[in-house]
Amino acid sequence: MPTTFYPKHPALLVATAMALATLAPRAAVAEDVPSKIVEKVEPAKAPPPAPAPTEQAKTAFDTGGLSAIDPVTVKAIAALDEACVASPMSREGMSHDEEVRCNLAMAKISARGKVGASAVFAALNDPNAAHPYYARSQLYAALGKIDDEKIRGVVVAGLQKIATEELSDYEQDLYQLDETLNAMFATSPDADVPWDAKPVPDDWEGARANSRAWLAVQSKWAGKKRNEILITRLTTAKKDKTSADPKVAYQAIAYLVRHTPRTAKASAHTYAARDELAAEVRSGFEDLEQEAEFRLTEPNAFERM
């Protein structure tokens, strides 16, 4: 900071300056002309940085090998969004009438079959879109009704991408993806037996393990139609439900719970009554019996989740 000097006798300096101004010759015109004012030029400012592009949500489903988006299905999805909405006053989700309206809207999407798959994937690829929760669930349910190996592959790959890259925008879809694949394959990875379950470090690690299990299912049943898989799995499960190995029997009955819950309930009850079972093993079969009973009394409950 420059130093400012203050005169010891400022009055004397002012008087002297006034006297000199009076004595100055007026002929010196040049001195009366103000000197040229040089404006101070500010250095050019750097332009502000361009705003960072808004990060778009990553898409989960690669539809590159599928047909073009079907405009009829697009309209049906818009109608689904309007139909599948629960009353804002409801604390229990959609009423019976609202469910009927929602299911009818979904049926129009399902009727398009694999022709409509690209439009459904396009809607699911935008997790931040204004699709109501129930409408999004119905989109997954519509995919589950399609019996096409290529479309199954898109769903399996999508699950793997979500789990591997931890796409949080799709975290709420993980349960629906599992249900969708169960419906598409008519089978699932073998159930974990509760008395031998290994702890999972976190939810994403569990999702990655699940995606690897579905990759194995896809590989095992490659080239098979859904009905072929169902017949083979039912035949094997009905044979194994009485196995001397509780793990084999548990996994067989767990499969039957979804496809033939009445048979599963009776089989689980009978197996749980075996005298030689450890308490934790018996408890596992009792839980299967209860799940089968729930599916018998509330057959559509899992579809609404």
C-alpha positions in Angstrom: 0.0 0.0 0.0 1.6 3.4 -1.0 2.5 5.8 1.8 0.7 9.1 2.0 2.6 12.1 3.1 0.8 14.9 5.0 2.5 18.5 5.1 3.3 19.8 8.5 1.9 23.3 7.5 -0.9 22.7 5.1 -2.2 26.3 5.3 1.1 27.7 4.0 1.1 25.3 1.1 -2.4 26.3 0.0 -1.6 30.1 0.1 1.6 29.5 -1.9 -0.3 27.6 -4.5 -3.0 30.3 -4.9 -0.3 33.0 -5.3 1.4 31.0 -8.1 -1.9 30.5 -9.9 -2.5 34.3 -9.9 0.9 35.1 -11.3 0.8 32.5 -14.1 0.7 34.2 -17.6 -2.6 33.8 -19.3 -0.9 33.7 -22.7 0.2 30.2 -22.1 -2.8 28.8 -23.9 -1.3 25.5 -24.1 -1.4 25.2 -20.4 -5.1 26.0 -20.4 -5.9 23.1 -22.7 -6.6 20.1 -20.7 -4.4 17.2 -21.4 -5.8 14.2 -23.3 -7.6 11.9 -20.9 -6.4 8.4 -21.2 -9.0 6.0 -20.1 -7.9 3.0 -18.2 -8.5 -0.1 -20.1 -9.6 -3.0 -18.0 -8.0 -6.3 -19.0 -10.4 -8.6 -20.9 -12.2 -11.0 -18.5 -12.2 -14.6 -19.3 -15.6 -15.9 -20.4 -17.5 -17.7 -17.6 -17.1 -21.5 -17.8 -19.8 -23.3 -19.7 -22.3 -24.9 -17.4 -21.7 -28.6 -16.8 -24.0 -30.7 -18.8 -26.8 -32.2 -16.7 -26.1 -35.8 -16.0 -28.7 -38.1 -17.4 -29.8 -41.2 -15.7 -28.1 -44.2 -17.1 -30.3 -46.6 -19.0 -30.5 -50.2 -17.8 -31.9 -52.0 -20.8 -30.2 -52.3 -24.2 -32.8 -52.8 -26.9 -30.4 -52.5 -29.8 -31.3 -56.0 -31.1 -35.1 -55.6 -30.8 -37.7 -54.2 -33.1 -38.5 -50.5 -33.4 -40.7 -48.8 -30.8 -44.3 -49.6 -31.4 -46.5 -46.5 -31.4 -49.6 -48.5 -30.4 -47.8 -49.7 -27.2 -46.6 -46.1 -26.5 -50.2 -45.0 -26.4 -51.2 -48.0 -24.3 -48.4 -47.1 -21.8 -49.8 -43.5 -21.5 -53.2 -44.9 -20.8 -51.7 -47.2 -18.2 -50.1 -44.3 -16.4 -53.6 -42.7 -16.1 -55.3 -45.9 -15.0 -52.9 -47.3 -12.4 -53.2 -44.6 -9.8 -54.4 -45.2 -6.2 -56.7 -42.7 -4.6 -54.6 -40.1 -2.6 -56.8 -40.8 0.4 -55.9 -44.5 0.4 -53.4 -46.0 2.8 -53.7 -49.5 1.4 -52.9 -48.9 -2.3 -55.4 -49.3 -5.1 -59.0 -50.3 -4.4 -60.5 -53.3 -6.1 -62.1 -51.1 -8.8 -58.8 -49.3 -9.3 -57.0 -52.6 -9.7 -59.5 -53.8 -12.3 -59.0 -50.6 -14.3 -55.2 -50.9 -14.0 -55.2 -54.6 -15.0 -57.3 -53.9 -18.1 -54.9 -51.2 -19.2 -52.0 -53.6 -18.7 -53.8 -56.3 -20.7 -53.7 -54.0 -23.8 -49.9 -53.8 -23.4 -49.5 -57.5 -22.9 -51.6 -58.1 -26.0 -48.9 -56.5 -28.1 -46.5 -59.3 -27.1 -42.9 -59.0 -28.1 -43.8 -56.3 -30.7 -44.4 -53.9 -27.8 -41.3 -54.9 -25.8 -39.1 -52.0 -27.1 -41.7 -49.4 -26.0 -41.9 -51.0 -22.6 -38.1 -51.0 -22.2 -38.0 -47.4 -23.3 -40.5 -46.4 -20.6 -38.5 -48.4 -18.0 -35.3 -46.9 -19.1 -36.4 -43.6 -17.7 -36.7 -44.2 -14.0 -37.4 -40.6 -13.3 -40.3 -40.4 -15.7 -43.7 -39.7 -14.2 -44.9 -43.3 -14.3 -46.9 -44.1 -11.1 -45.5 -46.9 -9.0 -48.3 -49.3 -9.9 -47.9 -48.5 -13.6 -44.2 -49.2 -13.5 -44.9 -52.5 -11.8 -47.4 -53.4 -14.5 -44.8 -52.7 -17.2 -42.6 -55.3 -15.6 -45.6 -57.7 -15.3 -46.2 -57.2 -19.1 -42.7 -58.2 -19.9 -43.1 -61.3 -17.7 -45.8 -62.6 -20.0 -43.6 -62.6 -23.0 -42.0 -65.9 -24.0 -39.1 -64.8 -26.0 -35.4 -65.8 -25.4 -34.0 -62.5 -26.8 -36.2 -60.4 -24.6 -35.4 -62.5 -21.5 -31.7 -61.8 -22.3 -32.3 -58.0 -22.3 -33.9 -58.3 -18.8 -31.0 -60.5 -17.5 -28.4 -58.1 -18.9 -30.3 -55.1 -17.4 -30.4 -56.7 -14.0 -26.6 -57.4 -14.2 -25.9 -53.8 -15.3 -28.0 -52.3 -12.5 -26.3 -54.5 -9.9 -22.8 -54.1 -11.2 -22.9 -50.4 -11.7 -25.1 -49.9 -8.6 -27.6 -47.8 -10.5 -29.5 -46.3 -7.6 -32.3 -45.0 -9.8 -33.3 -48.6 -10.4 -32.8 -49.9 -6.9 -36.6 -49.9 -6.3 -37.0 -52.2 -9.3 -34.8 -55.1 -8.1 -37.8 -57.0 -6.6 -39.9 -56.5 -9.8 -37.0 -57.6 -11.9 -36.7 -60.9 -10.0 -40.5 -61.5 -10.3 -40.3 -60.7 -14.0 -37.6 -63.2 -14.7 -39.4 -65.8 -12.6 -42.4 -65.3 -14.9 -40.4 -65.3 -18.1 -38.4 -68.4 -17.3 -41.0 -70.3 -15.3 -38.1 -71.1 -13.0 -35.6 -69.3 -10.8 -32.2 -69.8 -9.1 -32.4 -72.4 -6.4 -33.7 -71.0 -3.1 -31.2 -70.5 -0.3 -31.9 -72.8 2.6 -32.5 -70.7 5.7 -30.4 -73.0 8.0 -27.4 -72.6 5.8 -27.7 -69.0 4.7 -24.6 -66.9 4.4 -24.7 -63.3 5.4 -24.6 -60.7 2.6 -22.4 -57.6 3.2 -24.9 -55.2 1.7 -27.9 -54.9 -0.6 -25.8 -54.3 -3.7 -23.6 -57.3 -3.1 -26.8 -59.3 -2.8 -28.1 -57.9 -6.1 -24.8 -58.8 -7.8 -25.1 -62.4 -6.4 -28.6 -62.6 -7.7 -27.7 -61.3 -11.1 -25.0 -64.0 -11.4 -27.5 -66.6 -10.4 -29.9 -65.5 -13.2 -27.1 -65.6 -15.7 -26.6 -69.2 -14.7 -30.3 -69.9 -15.2 -30.2 -68.2 -18.6 -27.3 -70.4 -19.7 -28.8 -73.6 -18.4 -32.1 -73.1 -20.2 -30.8 -71.5 -23.4 -32.9 -72.4 -26.4 -35.9 -73.6 -24.3 -39.4 -72.2 -24.4 -41.1 -71.3 -21.1 -43.5 -74.3 -21.2 -40.6 -76.7 -21.7 -38.8 -75.3 -18.7 -41.9 -75.4 -16.6 -42.7 -79.1 -17.3 -39.1 -80.2 -16.7 -38.9 -78.2 -13.4 -42.2 -79.4 -12.1 -41.4 -83.0 -12.8 -38.0 -82.7 -11.0 -39.5 -80.8 -8.0 -42.3 -83.3 -7.5 -39.7 -86.1 -7.4 -37.3 -84.2 -5.0 -39.9 -82.9 -2.5 -39.5 -86.1 -0.4 -35.7 -86.3 -0.8 -33.8 -87.6 2.2 -31.6 -84.5 1.9 -33.5 -81.6 3.5 -31.7 -79.1 1.3 -32.9 -80.8 -1.9 -36.4 -81.2 -0.6 -36.6 -77.6 0.6 -35.5 -76.2 -2.8 -38.0 -78.5 -4.6 -40.9 -77.4 -2.4 -39.8 -73.7 -2.6 -40.2 -74.1 -6.4 -43.6 -75.7 -6.0 -44.8 -72.9 -3.7 -45.0 -70.5 -6.7 -46.4 -72.9 -9.3 -48.5 -75.4 -7.3 -49.0 -73.9 -3.8 -51.5 -76.5 -2.7 -49.1 -79.3 -3.4 -46.3 -77.3 -1.8 -48.3 -76.7 1.4 -49.0 -80.4 1.9 -45.4 -81.4 1.1 -43.9 -78.8 3.5 -46.3 -79.9 6.3 -45.4 -83.5 5.8 -41.7 -82.9 5.7 -41.8 -80.7 8.8 -43.3 -83.5 10.7 -40.2 -85.8 10.3 -38.8 -86.7 13.7 -35.1 -86.5 12.7 -35.1 -82.8 11.6 -33.2 -80.2 13.6 -35.3 -77.4 14.9 -33.9 -74.8 12.4 -34.6 -77.2 9.5 -38.1 -77.9 10.7 -38.7 -74.1 11.0 -37.7 -73.6 7.4 -40.3 -76.1 6.2 -42.9 -74.6 8.4 -42.2 -71.2 6.8 -42.6 -72.7 3.4 -46.0 -74.1 4.4 -47.1 -70.6 5.6 -45.9 -69.0 2.3 -47.9 -71.6 0.3 -51.0 -70.8 2.4 -50.5 -67.1 1.7 -50.3 -67.7 -2.0 -53.5 -69.8 -1.9 -55.4 -67.1 0.0 -53.9 -64.0 -1.7 -52.9 -65.3 -5.3 -52.4 -61.8 -6.6 -50.6 -60.3 -3.7 -47.1 -60.8 -5.1 -48.1 -59.1 -8.4 -49.1 -56.0 -6.5 -45.8 -55.6 -4.8 
